[in-house]
Amino acid sequence: MAANSQVIRMLQKQRGKLEGKVAQAEQSIAGWKGQMDSLDGAIAALGGAGRRAGRTGAKGRKRGTWKPGGRGRPPQWYVDQQRGKRAKGRKAAKAGPAKRMRRVSAKVLAGLAKAREVLAAKRAARKPAAK
């Protein structure tokens, strides 16, 4: 029972501290709001725009379909011009012969076979230890 009363007193003390901090913060906020209002009045008196909404959210990259002539893209007339240049005097590319695979030398094949044997030996050596 005595332990509970000690805990209750400690918690009440903590709550009192927090209430003091909240009251102090509210006074600070009220002061800042007063400063903002006076600044807004000064801006309006000097002919500037009134209070504007700040940036509400992060403005990231706009996703969507690519549109020629859009922001950061060449203008539409330039795209059309380039398309016209490509169409003139060009024939459709014919499919050429398939690429030939490079012939692998006997030396390389021997090295691959040796590497395979080494790996197989390592695997075999590990297998009895696992059981």
N, CA, C and O atoms as CSV, one atom per row, in Angstrom:
chain,resi,resn,atom,element,x,y,z
A,1,MET,N,N,0.830,-1.190,0.000
A,1,MET,CA,C,0.000,0.000,0.000
A,1,MET,C,C,0.871,1.250,0.000
A,1,MET,O,O,0.598,2.212,-0.717
A,2,ALA,N,N,1.932,1.220,0.820
A,2,ALA,CA,C,2.841,2.369,0.903
A,2,ALA,C,C,3.550,2.592,-0.428
A,2,ALA,O,O,3.807,3.726,-0.830
A,3,ALA,N,N,3.860,1.487,-1.101
A,3,ALA,CA,C,4.538,1.585,-2.396
A,3,ALA,C,C,3.635,2.260,-3.418
A,3,ALA,O,O,4.087,3.069,-4.228
A,4,ASN,N,N,2.345,1.912,-3.366
A,4,ASN,CA,C,1.393,2.510,-4.306
A,4,ASN,C,C,1.289,4.013,-4.097
A,4,ASN,O,O,1.225,4.770,-5.066
A,5,SER,N,N,1.271,4.452,-2.843
A,5,SER,CA,C,1.146,5.891,-2.583
A,5,SER,C,C,2.387,6.637,-3.064
A,5,SER,O,O,2.299,7.775,-3.524
A,6,GLN,N,N,3.545,5.981,-2.953
A,6,GLN,CA,C,4.776,6.601,-3.458
A,6,GLN,C,C,4.711,6.763,-4.973
A,6,GLN,O,O,5.081,7.805,-5.515
A,7,VAL,N,N,4.240,5.731,-5.641
A,7,VAL,CA,C,4.124,5.761,-7.114
A,7,VAL,C,C,3.123,6.833,-7.525
A,7,VAL,O,O,3.347,7.564,-8.490
A,8,ILE,N,N,2.015,6.923,-6.787
A,8,ILE,CA,C,0.987,7.925,-7.115
A,8,ILE,C,C,1.551,9.329,-6.969
A,8,ILE,O,O,1.323,10.184,-7.825
A,9,ARG,N,N,2.302,9.577,-5.866
A,9,ARG,CA,C,2.906,10.903,-5.665
A,9,ARG,C,C,3.885,11.236,-6.790
A,9,ARG,O,O,3.919,12.364,-7.281
A,10,MET,N,N,4.683,10.238,-7.192
A,10,MET,CA,C,5.661,10.453,-8.262
A,10,MET,C,C,4.955,10.808,-9.585
A,10,MET,O,O,5.379,11.709,-10.308
A,11,LEU,N,N,3.886,10.086,-9.874
A,11,LEU,CA,C,3.142,10.334,-11.110
A,11,LEU,C,C,2.461,11.710,-11.080
A,11,LEU,O,O,2.415,12.402,-12.097
A,12,GLN,N,N,1.927,12.107,-9.901
A,12,GLN,CA,C,1.298,13.422,-9.782
A,12,GLN,C,C,2.322,14.541,-9.971
A,12,GLN,O,O,2.043,15.565,-10.595
A,13,LYS,N,N,3.516,14.318,-9.413
A,13,LYS,CA,C,4.598,15.296,-9.565
A,13,LYS,C,C,4.974,15.449,-11.044
A,13,LYS,O,O,5.159,16.559,-11.543
A,14,GLN,N,N,5.079,14.315,-11.723
A,14,GLN,CA,C,5.412,14.318,-13.159
A,14,GLN,C,C,4.333,15.055,-13.948
A,14,GLN,O,O,4.637,15.836,-14.850
A,15,ARG,N,N,3.061,14.798,-13.601
A,15,ARG,CA,C,1.943,15.459,-14.296
A,15,ARG,C,C,1.990,16.967,-14.074
A,15,ARG,O,O,1.730,17.740,-14.996
A,16,GLY,N,N,2.319,17.386,-12.856
A,16,GLY,CA,C,2.434,18.818,-12.569
A,16,GLY,C,C,3.512,19.492,-13.404
A,16,GLY,O,O,3.330,20.604,-13.899
A,17,LYS,N,N,4.658,18.788,-13.553
A,17,LYS,CA,C,5.749,19.327,-14.386
A,17,LYS,C,C,5.290,19.495,-15.833
A,17,LYS,O,O,5.540,20.519,-16.469
A,18,LEU,N,N,4.615,18.470,-16.331
A,18,LEU,CA,C,4.145,18.519,-17.723
A,18,LEU,C,C,3.125,19.630,-17.919
A,18,LEU,O,O,3.143,20.305,-18.949
A,19,GLU,N,N,2.225,19.836,-16.941
A,19,GLU,CA,C,1.244,20.920,-17.049
A,19,GLU,C,C,1.952,22.268,-17.135
A,19,GLU,O,O,1.545,23.143,-17.899
A,20,GLY,N,N,3.015,22.428,-16.349
A,20,GLY,CA,C,3.797,23.673,-16.400
A,20,GLY,C,C,4.422,23.884,-17.765
A,20,GLY,O,O,4.406,24.990,-18.305
A,21,LYS,N,N,4.979,22.797,-18.325
A,21,LYS,CA,C,5.599,22.896,-19.661
A,21,LYS,C,C,4.567,23.242,-20.724
A,21,LYS,O,O,4.840,24.043,-21.619
A,22,VAL,N,N,3.370,22.636,-20.631
A,22,VAL,CA,C,2.304,22.914,-21.601
A,22,VAL,C,C,1.884,24.373,-21.515
A,22,VAL,O,O,1.697,25.031,-22.538
A,23,ALA,N,N,1.733,24.888,-20.272
A,23,ALA,CA,C,1.330,26.287,-20.095
A,23,ALA,C,C,2.385,27.223,-20.674
A,23,ALA,O,O,2.061,28.220,-21.319
A,24,GLN,N,N,3.651,26.889,-20.435
A,24,GLN,CA,C,4.749,27.724,-20.957
A,24,GLN,C,C,4.745,27.706,-22.484
A,24,GLN,O,O,4.937,28.743,-23.118
A,25,ALA,N,N,4.526,26.533,-23.073
A,25,ALA,CA,C,4.497,26.411,-24.534
A,25,ALA,C,C,3.334,27.205,-25.120
A,25,ALA,O,O,3.474,27.839,-26.165
A,26,GLU,N,N,2.187,27.167,-24.445
A,26,GLU,CA,C,1.026,27.912,-24.933
A,26,GLU,C,C,1.299,29.412,-24.920
A,26,GLU,O,O,0.879,30.133,-25.825
A,27,GLN,N,N,2.008,29.880,-23.885
A,27,GLN,CA,C,2.354,31.306,-23.831
A,27,GLN,C,C,3.297,31.663,-24.971
A,27,GLN,O,O,3.150,32.709,-25.602
A,28,SER,N,N,4.278,30.778,-25.237
A,28,SER,CA,C,5.222,31.024,-26.343
A,28,SER,C,C,4.490,31.083,-27.670
A,28,SER,O,O,4.753,31.955,-28.498
A,29,ILE,N,N,3.568,30.150,-27.867
A,29,ILE,CA,C,2.808,30.100,-29.119
A,29,ILE,C,C,1.977,31.367,-29.280
A,29,ILE,O,O,1.897,31.935,-30.369
A,30,ALA,N,N,1.361,31.803,-28.187
A,30,ALA,CA,C,0.554,33.028,-28.250
A,30,ALA,C,C,1.436,34.218,-28.635
A,30,ALA,O,O,1.024,35.075,-29.416
A,31,GLY,N,N,2.643,34.264,-28.086
A,31,GLY,CA,C,3.573,35.345,-28.431
A,31,GLY,C,C,3.959,35.301,-29.897
A,31,GLY,O,O,3.990,36.332,-30.569
A,32,TRP,N,N,4.251,34.110,-30.392
A,32,TRP,CA,C,4.640,33.969,-31.805
A,32,TRP,C,C,3.496,34.354,-32.727
A,32,TRP,O,O,3.714,34.993,-33.757
A,33,LYS,N,N,2.264,33.965,-32.361
A,33,LYS,CA,C,1.114,34.327,-33.197
A,33,LYS,C,C,0.942,35.835,-33.243
A,33,LYS,O,O,0.603,36.393,-34.286
A,34,GLY,N,N,1.173,36.497,-32.115
A,34,GLY,CA,C,1.101,37.959,-32.095
A,34,GLY,C,C,2.139,38.581,-33.012
A,34,GLY,O,O,1.849,39.548,-33.716
A,35,GLN,N,N,3.351,38.032,-33.010
A,35,GLN,CA,C,4.414,38.521,-33.898
A,35,GLN,C,C,4.035,38.310,-35.355
A,35,GLN,O,O,4.257,39.187,-36.189
A,36,MET,N,N,3.458,37.137,-35.670
A,36,MET,CA,C,3.052,36.860,-37.053
A,36,MET,C,C,1.982,37.846,-37.506
A,36,MET,O,O,2.032,38.334,-38.635
A,37,ASP,N,N,1.015,38.146,-36.641
A,37,ASP,CA,C,-0.044,39.089,-36.994
A,37,ASP,C,C,0.530,40.471,-37.274
A,37,ASP,O,O,0.109,41.147,-38.212
A,38,SER,N,N,1.510,40.895,-36.443
A,38,SER,CA,C,2.103,42.218,-36.677
A,38,SER,C,C,2.894,42.227,-37.985
A,38,SER,O,O,2.879,43.222,-38.710
A,39,LEU,N,N,3.579,41.130,-38.291
A,39,LEU,CA,C,4.313,41.041,-39.565
A,39,LEU,C,C,3.352,41.064,-40.749
A,39,LEU,O,O,3.630,41.710,-41.759
A,40,ASP,N,N,2.223,40.363,-40.634
A,40,ASP,CA,C,1.216,40.372,-41.697
A,40,ASP,C,C,0.685,41.783,-41.925
A,40,ASP,O,O,0.487,42.208,-43.063
A,41,GLY,N,N,0.455,42.511,-40.816
A,41,GLY,CA,C,-0.008,43.896,-40.940
A,41,GLY,C,C,1.010,44.762,-41.643
A,41,GLY,O,O,0.647,45.597,-42.471
A,42,ALA,N,N,2.299,44.576,-41.323
A,42,ALA,CA,C,3.360,45.350,-41.968
A,42,ALA,C,C,3.439,45.021,-43.454
A,42,ALA,O,O,3.618,45.917,-44.279
A,43,ILE,N,N,3.307,43.753,-43.799
A,43,ILE,CA,C,3.362,43.335,-45.216
A,43,ILE,C,C,2.198,43.945,-45.980
A,43,ILE,O,O,2.370,44.463,-47.083
A,44,ALA,N,N,1.011,43.879,-45.386
A,44,ALA,CA,C,-0.180,44.431,-46.044
A,44,ALA,C,C,-0.033,45.940,-46.211
A,44,ALA,O,O,-0.437,46.490,-47.235
A,45,ALA,N,N,0.543,46.619,-45.208
A,45,ALA,CA,C,0.715,48.076,-45.285
A,45,ALA,C,C,1.701,48.462,-46.383
A,45,ALA,O,O,1.565,49.513,-47.009
A,46,LEU,N,N,2.693,47.604,-46.609
A,46,LEU,CA,C,3.688,47.889,-47.648
A,46,LEU,C,C,3.225,47.451,-49.028
A,46,LEU,O,O,3.972,47.586,-49.998
A,47,GLY,N,N,2.029,46.939,-49.134
A,47,GLY,CA,C,1.469,46.590,-50.446
A,47,GLY,C,C,1.707,45.162,-50.863
A,47,GLY,O,O,1.385,44.793,-51.992
A,48,GLY,N,N,2.255,44.356,-49.999
A,48,GLY,CA,C,2.484,42.952,-50.343
A,48,GLY,C,C,1.225,42.144,-50.132
A,48,GLY,O,O,0.239,42.627,-49.575
A,49,ALA,N,N,1.275,40.923,-50.582
A,49,ALA,CA,C,0.121,40.040,-50.401
A,49,ALA,C,C,0.011,39.673,-48.933
A,49,ALA,O,O,0.995,39.712,-48.195
A,50,GLY,N,N,-1.171,39.322,-48.526
A,50,GLY,CA,C,-1.418,38.934,-47.139
A,50,GLY,C,C,-0.794,37.585,-46.832
A,50,GLY,O,O,0.158,37.159,-47.486
A,51,ARG,N,N,-1.331,36.941,-45.858
A,51,ARG,CA,C,-0.802,35.658,-45.427
A,51,ARG,C,C,-1.075,34.594,-46.484
A,51,ARG,O,O,-2.204,34.433,-46.948
A,52,ARG,N,N,-0.031,33.879,-46.849
A,52,ARG,CA,C,-0.182,32.825,-47.851
A,52,ARG,C,C,-0.036,31.477,-47.180
A,52,ARG,O,O,0.646,31.337,-46.164
A,53,ALA,N,N,-0.679,30.503,-47.757
A,53,ALA,CA,C,-0.532,29.144,-47.227
A,53,ALA,C,C,0.872,28.664,-47.562
A,53,ALA,O,O,1.364,28.894,-48.667
A,54,GLY,N,N,1.503,28.012,-46.631
A,54,GLY,CA,C,2.843,27.478,-46.855
A,54,GLY,C,C,2.771,26.222,-47.692
A,54,GLY,O,O,1.703,25.818,-48.153
A,55,ARG,N,N,3.919,25.618,-47.878
A,55,ARG,CA,C,3.962,24.358,-48.619
A,55,ARG,C,C,3.271,23.285,-47.804
A,55,ARG,O,O,3.693,22.975,-46.690
A,56,THR,N,N,2.226,22.725,-48.348
A,56,THR,CA,C,1.446,21.765,-47.579
A,56,THR,C,C,2.035,20.364,-47.643
A,56,THR,O,O,1.939,19.618,-46.669
A,57,GLY,N,N,2.623,19.999,-48.732
A,57,GLY,CA,C,3.157,18.642,-48.845
A,57,GLY,C,C,4.412,18.640,-49.687
A,57,GLY,O,O,4.720,19.624,-50.360
A,58,ALA,N,N,5.130,17.548,-49.651
A,58,ALA,CA,C,6.350,17.434,-50.436
A,58,ALA,C,C,5.970,17.380,-51.906
A,58,ALA,O,O,5.125,16.583,-52.314
A,59,LYS,N,N,6.600,18.230,-52.689
A,59,LYS,CA,C,6.318,18.244,-54.122
A,59,LYS,C,C,7.392,17.415,-54.821
A,59,LYS,O,O,8.482,17.899,-55.128
A,60,GLY,N,N,7.059,16.192,-55.054
A,60,GLY,CA,C,8.017,15.285,-55.693
A,60,GLY,C,C,7.828,15.292,-57.193
A,60,GLY,O,O,7.179,16.175,-57.754
A,61,ARG,N,N,8.409,14.293,-57.831
A,61,ARG,CA,C,8.304,14.164,-59.274
A,61,ARG,C,C,6.872,13.830,-59.640
A,61,ARG,O,O,6.240,12.987,-59.003
A,62,LYS,N,N,6.358,14.495,-60.672
A,62,LYS,CA,C,5.010,14.192,-61.144
A,62,LYS,C,C,5.083,12.931,-62.005
A,62,LYS,O,O,5.798,12.876,-63.006
A,63,ARG,N,N,4.333,11.939,-61.591
A,63,ARG,CA,C,4.345,10.704,-62.357
A,63,ARG,C,C,3.199,10.732,-63.364
A,63,ARG,O,O,2.209,11.438,-63.171
A,64,GLY,N,N,3.338,9.979,-64.412
A,64,GLY,CA,C,2.282,9.929,-65.415
A,64,GLY,C,C,2.882,9.703,-66.791
A,64,GLY,O,O,4.062,9.373,-66.917
A,65,THR,N,N,2.076,9.879,-67.813
A,65,THR,CA,C,2.550,9.611,-69.160
A,65,THR,C,C,3.425,10.754,-69.641
A,65,THR,O,O,3.194,11.915,-69.302
A,66,TRP,N,N,4.419,10.418,-70.422
A,66,TRP,CA,C,5.317,11.417,-71.000
A,66,TRP,C,C,4.577,12.118,-72.124
A,66,TRP,O,O,3.996,11.477,-73.000
A,67,LYS,N,N,4.608,13.439,-72.086
A,67,LYS,CA,C,3.952,14.201,-73.146
A,67,LYS,C,C,4.982,15.087,-73.808
A,67,LYS,O,O,5.629,15.887,-73.131
A,68,PRO,N,N,5.153,14.966,-75.124
A,68,PRO,CA,C,6.097,15.853,-75.792
A,68,PRO,C,C,5.632,17.289,-75.630
A,68,PRO,O,O,4.436,17.571,-75.713
A,69,GLY,N,N,6.556,18.185,-75.402
A,69,GLY,CA,C,6.197,19.575,-75.202
A,69,GLY,C,C,5.872,19.876,-73.749
A,69,GLY,O,O,5.609,21.026,-73.398
A,70,GLY,N,N,5.887,18.840,-72.890
A,70,GLY,CA,C,5.626,19.041,-71.464
A,70,GLY,C,C,6.844,19.636,-70.776
A,70,GLY,O,O,7.870,19.872,-71.414
A,71,ARG,N,N,6.735,19.875,-69.493
A,71,ARG,CA,C,7.817,20.485,-68.744
A,71,ARG,C,C,9.073,19.620,-68.818
A,71,ARG,O,O,9.035,18.416,-68.561
A,72,GLY,N,N,10.183,20.258,-69.175
A,72,GLY,CA,C,11.439,19.532,-69.259
A,72,GLY,C,C,11.578,18.708,-70.526
A,72,GLY,O,O,12.481,17.877,-70.626
A,73,ARG,N,N,10.710,18.920,-71.483
A,73,ARG,CA,C,10.749,18.161,-72.743
A,73,ARG,C,C,10.886,19.145,-73.905
A,73,ARG,O,O,10.561,20.323,-73.758
A,74,PRO,N,N,11.363,18.670,-75.057
A,74,PRO,CA,C,11.435,19.577,-76.204
A,74,PRO,C,C,10.042,19.973,-76.669
A,74,PRO,O,O,9.087,19.222,-76.472
A,75,PRO,N,N,9.915,21.159,-77.291
A,75,PRO,CA,C,8.592,21.576,-77.764
A,75,PRO,C,C,8.043,20.637,-78.839
A,75,PRO,O,O,8.798,19.929,-79.506
A,76,GLN,N,N,6.743,20.643,-78.993
A,76,GLN,CA,C,6.087,19.723,-79.920
A,76,GLN,C,C,6.580,19.918,-81.353
A,76,GLN,O,O,6.771,18.940,-82.074
A,77,TRP,N,N,6.791,21.180,-81.779
A,77,TRP,CA,C,7.228,21.427,-83.164
A,77,TRP,C,C,8.588,20.787,-83.415
A,77,TRP,O,O,8.858,20.313,-84.519
A,78,TYR,N,N,9.445,20.771,-82.394
A,78,TYR,CA,C,10.777,20.183,-82.560
A,78,TYR,C,C,10.672,18.665,-82.698
A,78,TYR,O,O,11.377,18.054,-83.501
A,79,VAL,N,N,9.788,18.068,-81.912
A,79,VAL,CA,C,9.584,16.618,-81.979
A,79,VAL,C,C,9.061,16.243,-83.360
A,79,VAL,O,O,9.515,15.269,-83.959
A,80,ASP,N,N,8.092,17.031,-83.867
A,80,ASP,CA,C,7.537,16.760,-85.199
A,80,ASP,C,C,8.601,16.894,-86.278
A,80,ASP,O,O,8.659,16.098,-87.215
A,81,GLN,N,N,9.444,17.920,-86.131
A,81,GLN,CA,C,10.503,18.165,-87.113
A,81,GLN,C,C,11.473,16.979,-87.162
A,81,GLN,O,O,11.850,16.518,-88.240
A,82,GLN,N,N,11.862,16.501,-86.001
A,82,GLN,CA,C,12.795,15.379,-85.955
A,82,GLN,C,C,12.160,14.122,-86.530
A,82,GLN,O,O,12.828,13.335,-87.201
A,83,ARG,N,N,10.873,13.934,-86.269
A,83,ARG,CA,C,10.164,12.775,-86.798
A,83,ARG,C,C,10.133,12.840,-88.324
A,83,ARG,O,O,10.287,11.825,-89.003
A,84,GLY,N,N,9.931,14.054,-88.853
A,84,GLY,CA,C,9.917,14.235,-90.306
A,84,GLY,C,C,11.268,13.945,-90.928
A,84,GLY,O,O,11.341,13.349,-92.003
A,85,LYS,N,N,12.342,14.361,-90.264
A,85,LYS,CA,C,13.689,14.111,-90.779
A,85,LYS,C,C,13.982,12.628,-90.849
A,85,LYS,O,O,14.623,12.154,-91.786
A,86,ARG,N,N,13.505,11.893,-89.842
A,86,ARG,CA,C,13.762,10.457,-89.838
A,86,ARG,C,C,13.015,9.743,-90.948
A,86,ARG,O,O,13.500,8.754,-91.498
A,87,ALA,N,N,11.831,10.248,-91.276
A,87,ALA,CA,C,11.001,9.570,-92.272
A,87,ALA,C,C,11.589,9.723,-93.675
A,87,ALA,O,O,11.450,8.832,-94.512
A,88,LYS,N,N,12.254,10.870,-93.931
A,88,LYS,CA,C,12.786,11.122,-95.266
A,88,LYS,C,C,14.045,10.310,-95.530
A,88,LYS,O,O,14.922,10.209,-94.672
A,89,GLY,N,N,14.126,9.737,-96.717
A,89,GLY,CA,C,15.341,9.105,-97.196
A,89,GLY,C,C,15.839,7.928,-96.381
A,89,GLY,O,O,16.997,7.531,-96.509
A,90,ARG,N,N,15.001,7.379,-95.568
A,90,ARG,CA,C,15.442,6.227,-94.786
A,90,ARG,C,C,14.573,5.036,-95.113
A,90,ARG,O,O,13.347,5.135,-95.168
A,91,LYS,N,N,15.211,3.935,-95.326
A,91,LYS,CA,C,14.461,2.710,-95.558
A,91,LYS,C,C,14.406,1.935,-94.252
A,91,LYS,O,O,15.227,2.128,-93.355
A,92,ALA,N,N,13.454,1.085,-94.172
A,92,ALA,CA,C,13.347,0.257,-92.971
A,92,ALA,C,C,14.569,-0.635,-92.888
A,92,ALA,O,O,14.958,-1.250,-93.881
A,93,ALA,N,N,15.161,-0.711,-91.746
A,93,ALA,CA,C,16.370,-1.521,-91.574
A,93,ALA,C,C,16.024,-2.989,-91.749
A,93,ALA,O,O,15.065,-3.497,-91.169
A,94,LYS,N,N,16.827,-3.652,-92.562
A,94,LYS,CA,C,16.597,-5.072,-92.776
A,94,LYS,C,C,17.214,-5.856,-91.637
A,94,LYS,O,O,18.225,-5.460,-91.057
A,95,ALA,N,N,16.596,-6.948,-91.337
A,95,ALA,CA,C,17.152,-7.805,-90.300
A,95,ALA,C,C,18.419,-8.439,-90.835
A,95,ALA,O,O,18.389,-9.122,-91.859
A,96,GLY,N,N,19.516,-8.224,-90.165
A,96,GLY,CA,C,20.800,-8.776,-90.611
A,96,GLY,C,C,20.943,-10.215,-90.170
A,96,GLY,O,O,20.057,-10.773,-89.523
A,97,PRO,N,N,22.059,-10.807,-90.525
A,97,PRO,CA,C,22.269,-12.196,-90.104
A,97,PRO,C,C,22.412,-12.258,-88.580
A,97,PRO,O,O,22.860,-11.304,-87.942
A,98,ALA,N,N,22.034,-13.366,-88.033
A,98,ALA,CA,C,22.122,-13.542,-86.588
A,98,ALA,C,C,23.582,-13.457,-86.162
A,98,ALA,O,O,24.482,-13.857,-86.901
A,99,LYS,N,N,23.805,-12.935,-84.968
A,99,LYS,CA,C,25.180,-12.800,-84.495
A,99,LYS,C,C,25.775,-14.180,-84.283
A,99,LYS,O,O,25.143,-15.089,-83.745
A,100,ARG,N,N,27.011,-14.297,-84.726
A,100,ARG,CA,C,27.677,-15.582,-84.555
A,100,ARG,C,C,28.305,-15.633,-83.176
A,100,ARG,O,O,28.884,-14.658,-82.698
A,101,MET,N,N,28.181,-16.767,-82.563
A,101,MET,CA,C,28.781,-16.947,-81.250
A,101,MET,C,C,30.284,-17.111,-81.424
A,101,MET,O,O,30.750,-17.765,-82.357
A,102,ARG,N,N,31.031,-16.507,-80.510
A,102,ARG,CA,C,32.483,-16.675,-80.576
A,102,ARG,C,C,32.835,-18.104,-80.215
A,102,ARG,O,O,32.249,-18.693,-79.307
A,103,ARG,N,N,33.770,-18.638,-80.917
A,103,ARG,CA,C,34.160,-20.019,-80.669
A,103,ARG,C,C,35.032,-20.066,-79.421
A,103,ARG,O,O,35.995,-19.310,-79.293
A,104,VAL,N,N,34.687,-20.952,-78.514
A,104,VAL,CA,C,35.438,-21.070,-77.276
A,104,VAL,C,C,36.642,-21.962,-77.513
A,104,VAL,O,O,36.543,-23.027,-78.122
A,105,SER,N,N,37.796,-21.496,-77.011
A,105,SER,CA,C,39.033,-22.260,-77.239
A,105,SER,C,C,39.072,-23.488,-76.334
A,105,SER,O,O,38.374,-23.570,-75.323
A,106,ALA,N,N,39.908,-24.432,-76.733
A,106,ALA,CA,C,40.059,-25.670,-75.977
A,106,ALA,C,C,40.634,-25.385,-74.597
A,106,ALA,O,O,40.302,-26.068,-73.629
A,107,LYS,N,N,41.493,-24.381,-74.506
A,107,LYS,CA,C,42.124,-24.007,-73.236
A,107,LYS,C,C,41.060,-23.562,-72.219
A,107,LYS,O,O,41.087,-23.962,-71.056
A,108,VAL,N,N,40.118,-22.717,-72.694
A,108,VAL,CA,C,39.048,-22.222,-71.824
A,108,VAL,C,C,38.161,-23.384,-71.382
A,108,VAL,O,O,37.795,-23.471,-70.210
A,109,LEU,N,N,37.813,-24.278,-72.313
A,109,LEU,CA,C,36.973,-25.421,-71.974
A,109,LEU,C,C,37.652,-26.311,-70.938
A,109,LEU,O,O,36.996,-26.826,-70.032
A,110,ALA,N,N,38.966,-26.493,-71.073
A,110,ALA,CA,C,39.710,-27.320,-70.116
A,110,ALA,C,C,39.687,-26.662,-68.734
A,110,ALA,O,O,39.538,-27.344,-67.721
A,111,GLY,N,N,39.834,-25.342,-68.700
A,111,GLY,CA,C,39.795,-24.624,-67.426
A,111,GLY,C,C,38.443,-24.746,-66.750
A,111,GLY,O,O,38.368,-24.920,-65.533
A,112,LEU,N,N,37.360,-24.653,-67.540
A,112,LEU,CA,C,36.012,-24.795,-66.992
A,112,LEU,C,C,35.794,-26.196,-66.424
A,112,LEU,O,O,35.210,-26.357,-65.352
A,113,ALA,N,N,36.267,-27.204,-67.151
A,113,ALA,CA,C,36.113,-28.586,-66.702
A,113,ALA,C,C,36.868,-28.798,-65.392
A,113,ALA,O,O,36.374,-29.461,-64.480
A,114,LYS,N,N,38.071,-28.226,-65.308
A,114,LYS,CA,C,38.885,-28.372,-64.098
A,114,LYS,C,C,38.181,-27.707,-62.910
A,114,LYS,O,O,38.162,-28.259,-61.810
A,115,ALA,N,N,37.605,-26.522,-63.136
A,115,ALA,CA,C,36.897,-25.808,-62.071
A,115,ALA,C,C,35.697,-26.612,-61.597
A,115,ALA,O,O,35.416,-26.664,-60.399
A,116,ARG,N,N,34.976,-27.247,-62.544
A,116,ARG,CA,C,33.839,-28.086,-62.189
A,116,ARG,C,C,34.265,-29.264,-61.317
A,116,ARG,O,O,33.585,-29.615,-60.352
A,117,GLU,N,N,35.397,-29.868,-61.671
A,117,GLU,CA,C,35.907,-31.012,-60.894
A,117,GLU,C,C,36.258,-30.583,-59.471
A,117,GLU,O,O,35.964,-31.300,-58.515
A,118,VAL,N,N,36.886,-29.417,-59.330
A,118,VAL,CA,C,37.275,-28.922,-58.006
A,118,VAL,C,C,36.037,-28.684,-57.152
A,118,VAL,O,O,36.003,-29.061,-55.981
A,119,LEU,N,N,35.014,-28.054,-57.744
A,119,LEU,CA,C,33.772,-27.803,-57.007
A,119,LEU,C,C,33.099,-29.106,-56.588
A,119,LEU,O,O,32.592,-29.216,-55.472
A,120,ALA,N,N,33.096,-30.093,-57.482
A,120,ALA,CA,C,32.491,-31.386,-57.164
A,120,ALA,C,C,33.240,-32.057,-56.022
A,120,ALA,O,O,32.626,-32.671,-55.149
A,121,ALA,N,N,34.562,-31.941,-56.024
A,121,ALA,CA,C,35.370,-32.545,-54.952
A,121,ALA,C,C,35.071,-31.859,-53.620
A,121,ALA,O,O,34.954,-32.526,-52.592
A,122,LYS,N,N,34.949,-30.545,-53.632
A,122,LYS,CA,C,34.634,-29.804,-52.401
A,122,LYS,C,C,33.266,-30.217,-51.866
A,122,LYS,O,O,33.094,-30.414,-50.664
A,123,ARG,N,N,32.301,-30.345,-52.768
A,123,ARG,CA,C,30.944,-30.729,-52.383
A,123,ARG,C,C,30.955,-32.126,-51.759
A,123,ARG,O,O,30.290,-32.366,-50.750
A,124,ALA,N,N,31.718,-33.050,-52.368
A,124,ALA,CA,C,31.799,-34.418,-51.868
A,124,ALA,C,C,32.473,-34.448,-50.497
A,124,ALA,O,O,32.092,-35.236,-49.632
A,125,ALA,N,N,33.473,-33.589,-50.302
A,125,ALA,CA,C,34.177,-33.556,-49.020
A,125,ALA,C,C,33.272,-32.995,-47.916
A,125,ALA,O,O,33.400,-33.399,-46.760
A,126,ARG,N,N,32.392,-32.105,-48.239
A,126,ARG,CA,C,31.494,-31.505,-47.269
A,126,ARG,C,C,30.346,-32.424,-46.876
A,126,ARG,O,O,29.851,-32.348,-45.751
A,127,LYS,N,N,29.921,-33.283,-47.781
A,127,LYS,CA,C,28.721,-34.097,-47.568
A,127,LYS,C,C,28.823,-35.019,-46.351
A,127,LYS,O,O,27.886,-35.025,-45.551
A,128,PRO,N,N,29.898,-35.805,-46.150
A,128,PRO,CA,C,29.947,-36.668,-44.970
A,128,PRO,C,C,29.946,-35.894,-43.657
A,128,PRO,O,O,29.417,-36.383,-42.659
A,129,ALA,N,N,30.525,-34.704,-43.639
A,129,ALA,CA,C,30.583,-33.900,-42.405
A,129,ALA,C,C,29.184,-33.431,-42.003
A,129,ALA,O,O,28.918,-33.241,-40.817
A,130,ALA,N,N,28.298,-33.245,-42.962
A,130,ALA,CA,C,26.952,-32.741,-42.675
A,130,ALA,C,C,26.104,-33.817,-41.998
A,130,ALA,O,O,25.194,-33.487,-41.238
A,131,LYS,N,N,26.384,-35.108,-42.259
A,131,LYS,CA,C,25.547,-36.178,-41.693
A,131,LYS,C,C,25.837,-36.447,-40.267
A,131,LYS,O,O,25.211,-37.318,-39.663
